[in-house]
Amino acid sequence: MEAFAADLRANGRLSGFSDGLRHFKELNGELVAYPGEAVDTPGSGGNRAVWPLASILQRDSIPDSTFQAFKARLIALKFIEVAVTPDYVAFVYDGMLNNENGYLLLASGHRLPALGTEFLGVELILLEEVAPGWYYFATT
């Protein structure tokens, strides 16, 4: 996991993505549709736009092969989502929309998010150190 986190940071173009195996698929803050799936771009009536995966890859200058390799590593590690920030890399292994659980690798010299604050778009309710620099988290 530490090597994966280091590679994500070194890449610098992936701020977060899901494994693509569930209904909601995300890449760099956008909902995406894989080829053959319906898209719902702005102005077509949906609450949140769903973009073709290729358009977000192109927008963020991410080669498809690079994204697919990182996604395969996420799946191999049995995580459903990853988020990369300057402060941490968070690996989600369970949950949807809220009530998510996972592990956070804190960047050296950075501060942990505070309980009760927004974390991954929802409220952080639990943070426990499990190894130096590694924390188990839960949200609601």
VOGU-966284 format. One record per residue: x, y, z of N, C-alpha, C, O in turn; residue number from 1; residue in three letters. Coordinates in steps of 0.05 Angstrom, whole numbers, plus 5000, padded with zeros to 4 digits. Last residue first. Example, Ala and Ser with C-alpha at 12.3 -4.5 7.8 and 13.67 -1.06 7.14 Angstrom:
2
+------+------+------+------+------+------+------+------+------+------+------+------+-----+------+
|  n_x |  n_y |  n_z | ca_x | ca_y | ca_z |  c_x |  c_y |  c_z |  o_x |  o_y |  o_z | seq | type |
+------+------+------+------+------+------+------+------+------+------+------+------+-----+------+
| 5257 | 4955 | 5142 | 5273 | 4979 | 5143 | 5258 | 5001 | 5157 | 5268 | 5023 | 5161 |   2 |  SER |
| 5264 | 4886 | 5156 | 5246 | 4910 | 5156 | 5264 | 4934 | 5156 | 5285 | 4934 | 5169 |   1 |  ALA |
+------+------+------+------+------+------+------+------+------+------+------+------+-----+------+
//
This chain:
140
+------+------+------+------+------+------+------+------+------+------+------+------+-----+------+
|  n_x |  n_y |  n_z | ca_x | ca_y | ca_z |  c_x |  c_y |  c_z |  o_x |  o_y |  o_z | seq | type |
+------+------+------+------+------+------+------+------+------+------+------+------+-----+------+
| 4609 | 5181 | 5165 | 4580 | 5179 | 5164 | 4568 | 5202 | 5149 | 4543 | 5204 | 5146 | 140 |  THR |
| 4669 | 5141 | 5166 | 4654 | 5166 | 5161 | 4624 | 5160 | 5163 | 4615 | 5137 | 5164 | 139 |  THR |
| 4731 | 5119 | 5194 | 4702 | 5114 | 5188 | 4689 | 5141 | 5184 | 4696 | 5160 | 5197 | 138 |  ALA |
| 4798 | 5094 | 5188 | 4778 | 5115 | 5190 | 4750 | 5104 | 5184 | 4747 | 5084 | 5171 | 137 |  PHE |
| 4862 | 5078 | 5214 | 4835 | 5067 | 5206 | 4816 | 5090 | 5208 | 4816 | 5105 | 5228 | 136 |  TYR |
| 4925 | 5101 | 5193 | 4901 | 5105 | 5210 | 4877 | 5091 | 5197 | 4873 | 5092 | 5173 | 135 |  TYR |
| 4996 | 5106 | 5195 | 4972 | 5094 | 5183 | 4949 | 5095 | 5203 | 4952 | 5090 | 5227 | 134 |  TRP |
| 5040 | 5126 | 5222 | 5031 | 5140 | 5198 | 5006 | 5129 | 5185 | 4996 | 5141 | 5166 | 133 |  GLY |
| 5051 | 5064 | 5251 | 5062 | 5091 | 5248 | 5054 | 5103 | 5221 | 5061 | 5092 | 5200 | 132 |  PRO |
| 4985 | 5035 | 5256 | 5014 | 5032 | 5252 | 5025 | 5060 | 5248 | 5010 | 5079 | 5243 | 131 |  ALA |
| 4936 | 5053 | 5270 | 4940 | 5024 | 5269 | 4969 | 5017 | 5265 | 4977 | 4994 | 5270 | 130 |  VAL |
| 4899 | 5104 | 5301 | 4925 | 5096 | 5291 | 4928 | 5065 | 5292 | 4922 | 5053 | 5313 | 129 |  GLU |
| 4834 | 5120 | 5281 | 4850 | 5106 | 5301 | 4877 | 5098 | 5288 | 4877 | 5086 | 5266 | 128 |  GLU |
| 4778 | 5157 | 5276 | 4805 | 5157 | 5266 | 4823 | 5144 | 5287 | 4827 | 5155 | 5309 | 127 |  LEU |
| 4711 | 5171 | 5260 | 4730 | 5154 | 5274 | 4757 | 5155 | 5260 | 4758 | 5154 | 5236 | 126 |  LEU |
| 4681 | 5207 | 5230 | 4672 | 5201 | 5257 | 4692 | 5184 | 5273 | 4689 | 5181 | 5298 | 125 |  ILE |
| 4677 | 5256 | 5182 | 4696 | 5238 | 5194 | 4687 | 5232 | 5223 | 4685 | 5251 | 5239 | 124 |  LEU |
| 4623 | 5265 | 5137 | 4635 | 5271 | 5164 | 4653 | 5249 | 5174 | 4646 | 5225 | 5173 | 123 |  GLU |
| 4641 | 5271 | 5066 | 4622 | 5266 | 5089 | 4637 | 5271 | 5115 | 4659 | 5280 | 5115 | 122 |  VAL |
| 4681 | 5280 | 5030 | 4655 | 5290 | 5024 | 4634 | 5284 | 5045 | 4610 | 5292 | 5041 | 121 |  GLY |
| 4727 | 5263 | 5053 | 4717 | 5248 | 5030 | 4688 | 5255 | 5024 | 4672 | 5238 | 5015 | 120 |  LEU |
| 4707 | 5297 | 5107 | 4728 | 5279 | 5098 | 4716 | 5262 | 5076 | 4697 | 5247 | 5081 | 119 |  PHE |
| 4692 | 5351 | 5149 | 4687 | 5338 | 5123 | 4711 | 5322 | 5115 | 4734 | 5333 | 5115 | 118 |  GLU |
| 4697 | 5336 | 5220 | 4700 | 5353 | 5196 | 4694 | 5337 | 5171 | 4691 | 5312 | 5172 | 117 |  THR |
| 4694 | 5301 | 5261 | 4672 | 5319 | 5258 | 4674 | 5337 | 5234 | 4655 | 5352 | 5228 | 116 |  GLY |
| 4764 | 5300 | 5274 | 4738 | 5287 | 5276 | 4716 | 5308 | 5274 | 4719 | 5330 | 5284 | 115 |  LEU |
| 4809 | 5330 | 5228 | 4796 | 5330 | 5254 | 4770 | 5314 | 5253 | 4755 | 5316 | 5233 | 114 |  ALA |
| 4863 | 5299 | 5192 | 4837 | 5313 | 5192 | 4824 | 5310 | 5219 | 4828 | 5290 | 5233 | 113 |  PRO |
| 4931 | 5307 | 5215 | 4907 | 5291 | 5210 | 4882 | 5308 | 5207 | 4881 | 5330 | 5219 | 112 |  LEU |
| 4982 | 5344 | 5182 | 4964 | 5340 | 5204 | 4940 | 5323 | 5196 | 4932 | 5323 | 5173 | 111 |  ARG |
| 5049 | 5327 | 5160 | 5022 | 5338 | 5156 | 5005 | 5330 | 5180 | 5011 | 5313 | 5196 | 110 |  HIS |
| 5098 | 5302 | 5162 | 5097 | 5330 | 5169 | 5069 | 5342 | 5166 | 5066 | 5367 | 5170 | 109 |  GLY |
| 5083 | 5255 | 5112 | 5102 | 5264 | 5132 | 5100 | 5294 | 5137 | 5100 | 5309 | 5118 | 108 |  SER |
| 5015 | 5239 | 5104 | 5040 | 5249 | 5092 | 5058 | 5259 | 5114 | 5048 | 5271 | 5133 | 107 |  ALA |
| 4981 | 5182 | 5127 | 4987 | 5210 | 5131 | 5014 | 5217 | 5119 | 5034 | 5203 | 5123 | 106 |  LEU |
| 4938 | 5140 | 5099 | 4967 | 5143 | 5103 | 4973 | 5172 | 5104 | 4970 | 5186 | 5084 | 105 |  LEU |
| 4881 | 5108 | 5121 | 4893 | 5133 | 5113 | 4922 | 5132 | 5119 | 4931 | 5125 | 5141 | 104 |  LEU |
| 4832 | 5061 | 5105 | 4857 | 5067 | 5117 | 4869 | 5092 | 5105 | 4867 | 5097 | 5081 | 103 |  TYR |
| 4760 | 5054 | 5117 | 4785 | 5050 | 5103 | 4810 | 5057 | 5119 | 4809 | 5059 | 5144 | 102 |  GLY |
| 4691 | 5061 | 5105 | 4713 | 5052 | 5122 | 4738 | 5049 | 5105 | 4736 | 5041 | 5082 | 101 |  ASN |
| 4633 | 5103 | 5102 | 4656 | 5090 | 5089 | 4676 | 5083 | 5110 | 4679 | 5096 | 5130 | 100 |  GLU |
| 4583 | 5128 | 5107 | 4589 | 5104 | 5123 | 4612 | 5088 | 5110 | 4610 | 5064 | 5108 |  99 |  ASN |
| 4564 | 5145 | 5040 | 4573 | 5152 | 5066 | 4578 | 5126 | 5082 | 4577 | 5105 | 5070 |  98 |  ASN |
| 4572 | 5123 | 4986 | 4562 | 5149 | 4991 | 4570 | 5160 | 5019 | 4581 | 5182 | 5020 |  97 |  LEU |
| 4588 | 5062 | 5016 | 4579 | 5075 | 4992 | 4565 | 5101 | 5000 | 4548 | 5102 | 5018 |  96 |  MET |
| 4634 | 5012 | 5040 | 4616 | 5034 | 5043 | 4608 | 5045 | 5016 | 4620 | 5039 | 4995 |  95 |  GLY |
| 4704 | 4995 | 5042 | 4676 | 4988 | 5045 | 4659 | 5014 | 5048 | 4669 | 5034 | 5057 |  94 |  ASP |
| 4755 | 5014 | 5034 | 4750 | 4986 | 5028 | 4721 | 4978 | 5030 | 4713 | 4956 | 5021 |  93 |  TYR |
| 4793 | 5068 | 5012 | 4767 | 5060 | 5021 | 4763 | 5030 | 5014 | 4767 | 5022 | 4991 |  92 |  VAL |
| 4850 | 5101 | 5029 | 4841 | 5077 | 5015 | 4814 | 5068 | 5027 | 4813 | 5062 | 5051 |  91 |  PHE |
| 4880 | 5164 | 5022 | 4859 | 5148 | 5036 | 4850 | 5126 | 5018 | 4842 | 5130 | 4995 |  90 |  ALA |
| 4937 | 5199 | 5035 | 4924 | 5181 | 5015 | 4905 | 5164 | 5030 | 4913 | 5150 | 5050 |  89 |  VAL |
| 4945 | 5268 | 5056 | 4942 | 5239 | 5059 | 4934 | 5225 | 5034 | 4926 | 5237 | 5014 |  88 |  TYR |
| 4956 | 5322 | 5042 | 4959 | 5312 | 5070 | 4959 | 5282 | 5073 | 4971 | 5272 | 5092 |  87 |  ASP |
| 4947 | 5330 | 4988 | 4973 | 5336 | 4998 | 4978 | 5325 | 5027 | 5001 | 5319 | 5034 |  86 |  PRO |
| 4909 | 5270 | 4970 | 4911 | 5299 | 4976 | 4940 | 5305 | 4985 | 4955 | 5286 | 4989 |  85 |  THR |
| 4873 | 5221 | 4939 | 4900 | 5231 | 4943 | 4899 | 5261 | 4947 | 4888 | 5276 | 4931 |  84 |  VAL |
| 4833 | 5165 | 4950 | 4834 | 5194 | 4948 | 4862 | 5203 | 4955 | 4874 | 5194 | 4975 |  83 |  ALA |
| 4803 | 5107 | 4923 | 4826 | 5119 | 4934 | 4824 | 5149 | 4930 | 4814 | 5158 | 4909 |  82 |  VAL |
| 4760 | 5049 | 4929 | 4765 | 5077 | 4922 | 4791 | 5087 | 4935 | 4799 | 5076 | 4955 |  81 |  GLU |
| 4760 | 4997 | 4943 | 4739 | 5005 | 4924 | 4744 | 5034 | 4914 | 4732 | 5043 | 4894 |  80 |  ILE |
| 4811 | 4947 | 4949 | 4799 | 4972 | 4957 | 4780 | 4981 | 4935 | 4783 | 4973 | 4912 |  79 |  PHE |
| 4843 | 4902 | 4939 | 4816 | 4899 | 4950 | 4805 | 4924 | 4962 | 4790 | 4923 | 4982 |  78 |  LYS |
| 4889 | 4904 | 4911 | 4892 | 4909 | 4940 | 4865 | 4907 | 4954 | 4864 | 4910 | 4979 |  77 |  LEU |
| 4868 | 4898 | 4860 | 4884 | 4876 | 4871 | 4888 | 4879 | 4901 | 4890 | 4859 | 4916 |  76 |  ALA |
| 4843 | 4948 | 4854 | 4827 | 4924 | 4856 | 4843 | 4901 | 4868 | 4832 | 4886 | 4885 |  75 |  ILE |
| 4889 | 4980 | 4850 | 4869 | 4986 | 4871 | 4852 | 4960 | 4876 | 4847 | 4953 | 4899 |  74 |  LEU |
| 4913 | 4958 | 4805 | 4927 | 4956 | 4831 | 4907 | 4961 | 4853 | 4908 | 4947 | 4874 |  73 |  ARG |
| 4875 | 4973 | 4766 | 4881 | 4945 | 4771 | 4895 | 4941 | 4798 | 4889 | 4921 | 4812 |  72 |  ALA |
| 4882 | 5029 | 4768 | 4856 | 5017 | 4776 | 4860 | 4987 | 4782 | 4848 | 4977 | 4801 |  71 |  LYS |
| 4933 | 5034 | 4747 | 4928 | 5042 | 4775 | 4902 | 5030 | 4785 | 4900 | 5021 | 4808 |  70 |  PHE |
| 4924 | 5014 | 4695 | 4943 | 5001 | 4713 | 4939 | 5008 | 4742 | 4940 | 4991 | 4760 |  69 |  ALA |
| 4886 | 5050 | 4676 | 4878 | 5022 | 4679 | 4898 | 5007 | 4697 | 4890 | 4990 | 4712 |  68 |  GLN |
| 4917 | 5098 | 4675 | 4893 | 5095 | 4692 | 4886 | 5066 | 4697 | 4881 | 5058 | 4720 |  67 |  PHE |
| 4955 | 5082 | 4636 | 4963 | 5090 | 4663 | 4940 | 5087 | 4683 | 4943 | 5075 | 4704 |  66 |  THR |
| 4922 | 5075 | 4591 | 4938 | 5052 | 4602 | 4948 | 5057 | 4630 | 4949 | 5039 | 4647 |  65 |  SER |
| 4902 | 5126 | 4582 | 4884 | 5105 | 4591 | 4900 | 5081 | 4603 | 4891 | 5070 | 4623 |  64 |  ASP |
| 4940 | 5181 | 4608 | 4937 | 5159 | 4588 | 4919 | 5137 | 4599 | 4921 | 5130 | 4623 |  63 |  PRO |
| 4915 | 5241 | 4626 | 4921 | 5215 | 4637 | 4918 | 5194 | 4615 | 4896 | 5190 | 4605 |  62 |  ILE |
| 4899 | 5296 | 4622 | 4923 | 5286 | 4609 | 4933 | 5260 | 4622 | 4957 | 5257 | 4629 |  61 |  SER |
| 4849 | 5312 | 4638 | 4870 | 5312 | 4658 | 4897 | 5300 | 4648 | 4915 | 5296 | 4664 |  60 |  ASP |
| 4819 | 5306 | 4591 | 4820 | 5332 | 4605 | 4843 | 5334 | 4623 | 4857 | 5354 | 4625 |  59 |  ARG |
| 4825 | 5250 | 4581 | 4836 | 5270 | 4562 | 4839 | 5297 | 4576 | 4860 | 5310 | 4574 |  58 |  GLN |
| 4797 | 5229 | 4624 | 4825 | 5222 | 4620 | 4839 | 5242 | 4602 | 4861 | 5250 | 4607 |  57 |  LEU |
| 4748 | 5252 | 4613 | 4762 | 5260 | 4638 | 4791 | 5253 | 4636 | 4809 | 5268 | 4644 |  56 |  ILE |
| 4735 | 5226 | 4566 | 4736 | 5255 | 4566 | 4751 | 5265 | 4591 | 4765 | 5285 | 4589 |  55 |  SER |
| 4734 | 5171 | 4578 | 4755 | 5182 | 4560 | 4757 | 5212 | 4561 | 4779 | 5223 | 4558 |  54 |  ALA |
| 4687 | 5167 | 4609 | 4713 | 5163 | 4621 | 4735 | 5176 | 4604 | 4752 | 5190 | 4615 |  53 |  LEU |
| 4636 | 5215 | 4599 | 4650 | 5191 | 4588 | 4678 | 5190 | 4601 | 4692 | 5211 | 4603 |  52 |  PRO |
| 4604 | 5238 | 4660 | 4621 | 5243 | 4636 | 4631 | 5216 | 4625 | 4635 | 5197 | 4640 |  51 |  TRP |
| 4549 | 5261 | 4690 | 4564 | 5236 | 4686 | 4578 | 5238 | 4659 | 4565 | 5240 | 4638 |  50 |  VAL |
| 4531 | 5314 | 4734 | 4538 | 5304 | 4707 | 4554 | 5278 | 4709 | 4570 | 5274 | 4727 |  49 |  ALA |
| 4479 | 5312 | 4779 | 4508 | 5313 | 4776 | 4516 | 5300 | 4749 | 4507 | 5278 | 4743 |  48 |  ARG |
| 4425 | 5312 | 4765 | 4436 | 5329 | 4787 | 4466 | 5333 | 4785 | 4476 | 5355 | 4788 |  47 |  ASN |
| 4403 | 5317 | 4696 | 4412 | 5303 | 4720 | 4422 | 5322 | 4741 | 4427 | 5346 | 4735 |  46 |  GLY |
| 4389 | 5347 | 4650 | 4369 | 5341 | 4670 | 4378 | 5327 | 4695 | 4363 | 5326 | 4715 |  45 |  GLY |
| 4427 | 5363 | 4615 | 4409 | 5342 | 4606 | 4390 | 5333 | 4627 | 4377 | 5312 | 4624 |  44 |  SER |
| 4462 | 5400 | 4635 | 4440 | 5410 | 4618 | 4421 | 5389 | 4609 | 4401 | 5395 | 4595 |  43 |  GLY |
| 4521 | 5360 | 4633 | 4506 | 5384 | 4644 | 4485 | 5393 | 4624 | 4489 | 5393 | 4600 |  42 |  PRO |
| 4509 | 5291 | 4614 | 4525 | 5315 | 4615 | 4508 | 5339 | 4625 | 4484 | 5337 | 4625 |  41 |  THR |
| 4507 | 5231 | 4625 | 4487 | 5252 | 4632 | 4502 | 5278 | 4636 | 4508 | 5285 | 4658 |  40 |  ASP |
| 4514 | 5168 | 4592 | 4526 | 5193 | 4603 | 4503 | 5213 | 4607 | 4482 | 5211 | 4594 |  39 |  VAL |
| 4511 | 5097 | 4598 | 4498 | 5123 | 4593 | 4513 | 5146 | 4606 | 4523 | 5143 | 4628 |  38 |  ALA |
| 4564 | 5056 | 4571 | 4546 | 5064 | 4592 | 4534 | 5092 | 4586 | 4546 | 5107 | 4572 |  37 |  GLU |
| 4601 | 5050 | 4531 | 4576 | 5035 | 4529 | 4556 | 5041 | 4551 | 4533 | 5033 | 4549 |  36 |  GLY |
| 4658 | 5061 | 4572 | 4646 | 5058 | 4545 | 4622 | 5040 | 4545 | 4621 | 5019 | 4557 |  35 |  PRO |
| 4636 | 5086 | 4636 | 4654 | 5071 | 4620 | 4642 | 5067 | 4592 | 4618 | 5071 | 4589 |  34 |  TYR |
| 4626 | 5149 | 4663 | 4614 | 5125 | 4651 | 4634 | 5112 | 4634 | 4648 | 5125 | 4618 |  33 |  ALA |
| 4639 | 5184 | 4724 | 4646 | 5176 | 4697 | 4630 | 5152 | 4689 | 4621 | 5136 | 4706 |  32 |  VAL |
| 4637 | 5242 | 4764 | 4625 | 5216 | 4758 | 4632 | 5209 | 4729 | 4630 | 5227 | 4712 |  31 |  LEU |
| 4698 | 5273 | 4787 | 4675 | 5271 | 4768 | 4664 | 5243 | 4768 | 4678 | 5223 | 4771 |  30 |  GLU |
| 4743 | 5272 | 4818 | 4721 | 5289 | 4826 | 4697 | 5289 | 4808 | 4678 | 5303 | 4813 |  29 |  GLY |
| 4777 | 5234 | 4791 | 4785 | 5262 | 4796 | 4761 | 5281 | 4800 | 4759 | 5302 | 4788 |  28 |  ASN |
| 4726 | 5192 | 4778 | 4754 | 5197 | 4771 | 4758 | 5227 | 4774 | 4744 | 5243 | 4762 |  27 |  LEU |
| 4679 | 5140 | 4795 | 4690 | 5168 | 4797 | 4719 | 5168 | 4788 | 4733 | 5149 | 4791 |  26 |  GLU |
| 4617 | 5109 | 4791 | 4645 | 5108 | 4783 | 4656 | 5136 | 4783 | 4644 | 5154 | 4771 |  25 |  LYS |
| 4566 | 5075 | 4821 | 4578 | 5102 | 4819 | 4608 | 5098 | 4813 | 4622 | 5084 | 4828 |  24 |  PHE |
| 4560 | 5018 | 4820 | 4543 | 5036 | 4804 | 4556 | 5063 | 4799 | 4558 | 5072 | 4777 |  23 |  HIS |
| 4625 | 4986 | 4817 | 4600 | 4992 | 4829 | 4584 | 5012 | 4812 | 4594 | 5021 | 4791 |  22 |  ARG |
| 4674 | 4982 | 4794 | 4658 | 4957 | 4795 | 4630 | 4962 | 4808 | 4614 | 4944 | 4808 |  21 |  LEU |
| 4710 | 5022 | 4794 | 4694 | 5019 | 4771 | 4676 | 4995 | 4771 | 4663 | 4989 | 4751 |  20 |  GLY |
| 4741 | 5037 | 4838 | 4749 | 5013 | 4824 | 4732 | 5008 | 4798 | 4740 | 4991 | 4782 |  19 |  ASP |
| 4752 | 5109 | 4835 | 4740 | 5085 | 4845 | 4748 | 5061 | 4828 | 4759 | 5064 | 4807 |  18 |  SER |
| 4799 | 5161 | 4851 | 4783 | 5145 | 4832 | 4772 | 5120 | 4846 | 4782 | 5112 | 4867 |  17 |  PHE |
| 4838 | 5220 | 4855 | 4820 | 5201 | 4867 | 4805 | 5186 | 4845 | 4798 | 5197 | 4824 |  16 |  GLY |
| 4876 | 5248 | 4829 | 4869 | 5257 | 4856 | 4849 | 5239 | 4870 | 4844 | 5241 | 4894 |  15 |  SER |
| 4926 | 5238 | 4787 | 4903 | 5223 | 4797 | 4897 | 5232 | 4826 | 4912 | 5226 | 4844 |  14 |  LEU |
| 4972 | 5264 | 4774 | 4948 | 5270 | 4758 | 4923 | 5256 | 4768 | 4901 | 5263 | 4760 |  13 |  ARG |
| 5017 | 5246 | 4803 | 5008 | 5274 | 4805 | 4983 | 5281 | 4790 | 4973 | 5304 | 4792 |  12 |  GLY |
| 5054 | 5204 | 4807 | 5039 | 5208 | 4782 | 5028 | 5237 | 4781 | 5031 | 5250 | 4761 |  11 |  ASN |
| 5071 | 5206 | 4860 | 5090 | 5212 | 4838 | 5076 | 5218 | 4812 | 5085 | 5235 | 4796 |  10 |  ALA |
| 5024 | 5190 | 4886 | 5035 | 5217 | 4891 | 5054 | 5225 | 4868 | 5053 | 5248 | 4859 |   9 |  ARG |
| 5021 | 5137 | 4867 | 5000 | 5156 | 4862 | 5009 | 5185 | 4865 | 5003 | 5202 | 4848 |   8 |  LEU |
| 5069 | 5117 | 4888 | 5066 | 5118 | 4859 | 5043 | 5137 | 4851 | 5045 | 5152 | 4832 |   7 |  ASP |
| 5057 | 5119 | 4943 | 5080 | 5134 | 4932 | 5078 | 5137 | 4901 | 5083 | 5159 | 4891 |   6 |  ALA |
| 5014 | 5083 | 4945 | 5010 | 5111 | 4952 | 5033 | 5128 | 4941 | 5027 | 5150 | 4931 |   5 |  ALA |
| 5042 | 5036 | 4930 | 5020 | 5046 | 4914 | 5015 | 5076 | 4919 | 5012 | 5092 | 4901 |   4 |  PHE |
| 5077 | 5032 | 4973 | 5088 | 5035 | 4946 | 5066 | 5046 | 4927 | 5072 | 5063 | 4911 |   3 |  ALA |
| 5040 | 5024 | 5015 | 5057 | 5048 | 5015 | 5069 | 5053 | 4987 | 5071 | 5076 | 4979 |   2 |  GLU |
| 5016 | 4976 | 5000 | 5000 | 5000 | 5000 | 5017 | 5025 | 5000 | 5011 | 5045 | 4987 |   1 |  MET |
+------+------+------+------+------+------+------+------+------+------+------+------+-----+------+
//
